[in-house]
Amino acid sequence: MTILQFSLLFTLISCTQSNGQSEANQQEELGAHSHIEHLTYSIAMSDTTYDEKITRTEEEWKELLSSGEYRVLRNKGTEMPWVNEYNSLYDVGVYICKGCGQPLFSSETKYNSRSGWPSYWAPISEDAVEEREDNSMFMTRTEIVCSRCESHIGHVFEDGPDPTGLRYCMNSAAMKFLPKDE
């Protein structure tokens, strides 16, 4: 077998394996989100119980979230910039937590920060998110978590636009967008 034939065979096997993997991921996505599928913009906007905590075991989180969402929400991961679902979305609606469905950000405060991640100058309510000190990545940052389920959503920086001067830099994988009802 020549090197060229071996390379072609290796590429073919790799593609076949990655297709099976993406099918498994698609199946995993179908099982995830059943806890928030019923939510609409109107239902989410009527939710003002920010002090109601939700706790789940790690096994329950793994059942509710896809592996990518679990990595971001529960393991404080960060998705890739520019290629995430909501970076360039500017439709009217609300962004809710994929962990518990709590409203987090309104499209009214979303702006193009040119960072590659969806950015907002304020959360939908001060009570919707909590700040925590994050000393990972050899720096100190301010982590943003959902106040209801304590899932990691992103970070906040002090380089945003008026009126707050803040940039809430969030992960699309941590949120679900609900368009405003017609």
N, C-alpha and C positions, 0 to 999 in steps of 0.2 A: 504494500500500500504506500503510495507516495505521500509526501507531506501535504500536498494540495487536497488529495482525497481524504486524508485524515482530518484536515481542517474543515472541509465541507461536512463530513460525518459528525464531527464535534458540534458544529454550528446547528445542524439539523436536530441533533439530540437536545441541545440546549433550548432551542425554540420550542420543541415538543414539550419539554419539562416546564418551561415558563408558561405555555398555554394552559397546561393542567393546573399550574399554580394560580393563574388568574381566574380560571373557572372556580377553583376552590375559594378564592377571595370573593368572587361574585356570589357564591352560595352563602358565604359567611355574612356578606352585606345584607342578603335577603332576610336572614334571621335577626339581624341587629335592628335597633330602633323601634321595635314594637311598642315600647313604652312612651314614645313621643309621636307616633304616626297619626294619631287622632287630632293633634294640635293644629289649629288654624291661627291666623293673625288675630282674629277677634278673641278667641279663647286665651291666647298668650297675653294679649294686652289687658285682659281682665284679671290676670294673675298678679296679685300684689302681696302675696304672703312670703316676703323675703326672709322672714325669721324662722320659717319652717325648714328644719334640717332634714336631709335625706342621707341615710347611711346604708351602705351595702357591703357585703363581703367582697373580697377580690374575685372570688369565683362568680358571684352575681354580676360584677362589672364585666368580666370576660364574656359572659353570656349576652349581655346587653349591647356591647360595643364590638366593632370590628377590631382586628389586631392593630391597625393603624391608629384608630381612634383611641384605643386603650393605651397605646404608646404615648400619645400626646396628653390625653386627659388624666390618666392615672400615673404615668411614669415621667411626666413633665417633659415630654419630647417636643421637638419643633419640626414642623413640616418644611418642605423646600419652598424657597421664595419664588414668586412669579408663576409657578405652575399649580397653585392651589385653587380651589373652587371659587372662592369669593373675592380674591384680590381685585378683579376688574368688574365685579357686579355692583351696579348702582341703581337697581330697581328699588321701588318703595316697599318697605316692609320692616320686619323685625328679625333679629338674629337671636336664637335661643340656644341654651346649653344642650349639647347632645347627651349629656349625662343624666339630666333631670327635666329638661324642657323649660327651665326658668328663662324669662326674657332677659337678655344681657345688653344688647346694643340696638339702637334704632338706625335705620338708613339715613335719618336726618342728621346724624352726627358723623357719618362716614365721609372720608375724604381720601384723595390719592396722595399718599405720603411718599410714593416712589420707592418704598422699601421692599416691595414684593409680597407684602402680607396685607390683609384687610386691616385698615386703621380707622380709628374713631377718636374724636376729641373729648368724648365723655361717654360713660355707660348710660343705659336707659334710666337708671336710678342709682344713687350712691349706695343703696342697700343691696344692689344686685351682685356686686363683686366685692371681694376682699383683697387687700394688699398684703404681701408677705415678702420678707427679705430673701433674696436668692443670691447665694455666694458661689454658684457654679460657674464654670467657664472662666475661671481666674479673674472674675470681676464681681462687683456688687450691683445687682439690678433689683427692680421691684416686680415681683411675680404677681399676676392677677389670677385669682381663682373664683369660681362660682361660689357665691355665699351660701347657696342651698346644699350643694353636694360636694363642695370643696375640690372640684375638678380643676386642673390646670387649663387655663385658656390662652395665656400669653404673658406679655410684660407691658409695663407702662414706662414711657420716657418723657422727659421734659423738653422735647423739641417739636411740639405740635403747634397747630395754629390757634389763633384767638377763637373763642373767648377764654379757653382754659390754659392754653400753652402746653397741653398734654397730647401724647400720641399713644393710644392704647393699641398696641401692635398684637393682633390676635391670630390664632391658628384657625383656618377654615375647618380643619378636621374636628375642632372642638365645638363647632356651632352648626346649626341648621337654619337656613333662611326660610322665613314664612312670608310670602308676598301679601301685601295689603289686600284685604277682601274687596271685591268689586262692589 
